[in-house]
Amino acid sequence: MRRRRRTEPPTLLTPRPSLTYRLISYLLVFPVFRLLFRGRTSGNGLVPMEGALVVVANHGSHLDPPLLGHALGRPVAFMAKAELFRVPLLGPIIRACGAYPVSRGASDREAIRIATDRLLEGWATGVFIDGTRQTDGRVNQPQPGAALLAARAGAHLLPVAIINSHRALGTGQSTPRLVPIHIRIGQIIPPPASRRRADLLATTAACQEQINALLDQGLLAPGREPAALPPTSADPDP
């Protein structure tokens, strides 16, 4: 896919899900989410299906990246350690799913640059706003990185609450508990007005408030929206 020119709006480009991505969605992640964890989503109609998007979520488990990326119905690129891309089988799979490598010890500035490049290519880019897993699964100490990405790329932010993943496979757990994991999708938040710290912090606080409010609503009631189908494309990339 061609590189976006700086004068082109990021909404004009959207990478299609690769064949590998769709196979993993249908045969692995989606069955695990839907069947083992009785996964459900709410608010999929709020997800922009085209163009750059910063997906901002709470983080309670290593399960979060694949579940979040596949439940939203469009690929979500996540940062991953560069060493993982050299692992046979795993490397090609995570690359096909939109992950991008960051070297161990890379500066925050380098990580922001790489993530911004993904946005300028039209990806939805995932950011766990606390930066690390939280034992209670909530947003406790949000960092302004997601807001900075949105400001740099002129991309909107989409708050998403992942409910119960910290109970399924949280910090200190070696085996998963098969509790329900539900995903609530919030309302779009516009990018910060500028890269000034005050504007970044205001947008970050808005994300925190919305995600925690979605978490407070708890699991979806029976009979509500089912989990989203994995993304499809009539013209797949190889």
N, C-alpha and C positions, 0 to 999 in steps of 0.2 A: 504494500500500500504506500502511496506517495506521501511524502512528508508535508504537513500543512505549512503554508506560508504564513508569516506573522500577521499579514493583512487579512487573512481568511478567518471568518468566524469559526470557532471550534465545533459549532453545531452542524457544520456541513459534512462532517466525516464521522462514520461509525464503523469500526471493524466488525466483520461478520464472525460468528462463532465458527471455529475450525471443526473439521470432522472429528478430530480427537476429542475436542471439548464436548461435542454433542454426545459422543459415545460414552464418555465418562459421566455426563449428566444422566443419561437414560439408564445406564447399566450399573452405576455405582452410587454416585452421590444422591441422586433423586430417590432410589429405593431405600437407601439408608435413612435419609431424612424423613421420607413419608411413612415408611413401614416400621423401622426400628424405633425411631424417635417420635412417631406419630406427628410428624411435622405439619404445620399449617402456617399460612401467611395471611396477612390482612393489609390492604392498601396497595396491591400491585398496580392498580390503575393510576397511582400517583407517580410511578417510575417513568421518567422520560426514556424512551427507547432509542433515541438518536442523540449523538453528540456527546461532548465532554460533560462529565458529571463526577463530583466528589461524593462518594458514598461514605457517610460518617456513622460509625456504630460503636456500641459498647463492646467490651471484650472480656469474656470469662473463660474461654476454652480454645484449645487448638482446633476444635471442630469449626470454629466460626468462619474462617476464610472460605472453605469449600461450600459450606451451607449457605452463607450469605451470597456468594457469587452465583450460585445456581438457583436459589430461591427467587431472586429478583427477575429472572427471565431474560437477562442480558449478561454477557461476560463482564466480570469485574476484575481489574488488574490489581494484584497485591505485590508488595515488596517481599523478596525472599533472599535468604543468604546465598551468596554466589556459589558456595560449596555444593549446595543442593542440585545445582544445574549440571554438576559433573557426575552425579550418581546415575548409573545405567538404569534405564526405564523411567525412573522418577524424573530426571532432568527434562527429557522431551515432553513428558506429560504435563508438568507444571508450566513449562514454557508455552505449550499449546493452549493452556487454560488462562494465559494472560499474565502469569507471574513475571516479574522482571528482577534481574539480579542486582544486589548491592553488596560490595565487598565488605568483609569484616573490618571494622575500624574506620569505615568511610565516614566522612564528616556529615553533619546534618545538612550542610549546604549541598553536598553531592547528592544525597538522597532526595532532597527537594527538587534538584535539577532533573534527576531521572524521572521522578513522578510527574513533574510538569511536562516533560517530553511526552509521556504517555497521554496526558490530557490533551495536548496539542495534536495528537494523532486521533483524537475522538473517543478515547476509551472512557469508560466509567472506572475510576480509580478508588480503591477502598482504603480507608484510613480508620484505624481504631484510635479513637480520640484520646484515650488515656495513655496510649503508647505501649501498654503492657497489660497482661491479664489482671483482672480484679477479682478478689476472692468472693465478693458479693455480687459480681456481675453488673454493677452499676457504673455510671460515669462519675468518678470521684475527683480526679485531678486532671481535667482536660488540658491538653496542650494545643497551642495555636497553629500547629503545622497544617491541619486541614484547611483552616481559614486562609493561611498564607498561600497554599496551593490554589485555592479558588480565586484569590486576588490576582495571582500571577497569570492564570490561564483565563480569567474572566468566566469561570465555570460556576454553575449553581451547586449547592450542597443538598444532599438528601439524607436526613437523619433516619436511622434504622435501629430498632431495638430488638436484640436477640434475647429471648426470654428462656431462662432455665439452662443454657449451655454450661454455665458455671457449676450447676448441679450434676450435669451429665458427665463432664470430664474436665473438672476444674483443676486449679493448682494443687499439686500433691496427690492427685489421683492417677493411678496407673492403668486402671480398667474402667470402661465407661459404665454408667448407670443408665438404664433405658427409660429415662423420664421424658415426658413430652418436651419438645423444643419448638416454640412458636416464634414467628417473626412478624413484628408490626412495623409498617412503613409509614413515615411521617410526611409532613408537608415540606415542599421545596423551600429552601432558604437562599436568598440571593447572595452573590459574592460580596465581600466587604467593599466599602466605598473606596478604600485605599489600603496600602500596606502598612499604614501607621499602626502602632501597637494598640492604641485605643480601639480602632476599628476591628482589628483582628480579635481582640479579647471580647468585644461585643458580639461578634458573630459566633465565636467559640461558646460563649455563655448561652446564646440562643440554641445552639445544637445540644448542649448539655441539658438544658431545661426541657427541650422537646423529647429527647431520648429517655430521660428519666420519667417523664410523664407517661410515655408509652409503656415503659416497664411497669409503672404503677397500675396500669390497667390489667395486668396479669395475663394469663393464658386466654386464648380465644375460646368463646363459648361453643359448645357442640352445634354443628349445623351451620357455622359461619363459613367464610370463604375457604376452599381447599388450598393445599399447597400449590404454588405455581408450577406449570409444566416447564421442563427445561427449554432453553432457547432453540429455535429452529431457523432454518434458512433455506430458501429455495435454490440458492446459488452458493453452495458452500465453498469456503476456501480450503485448499488441500492441507 
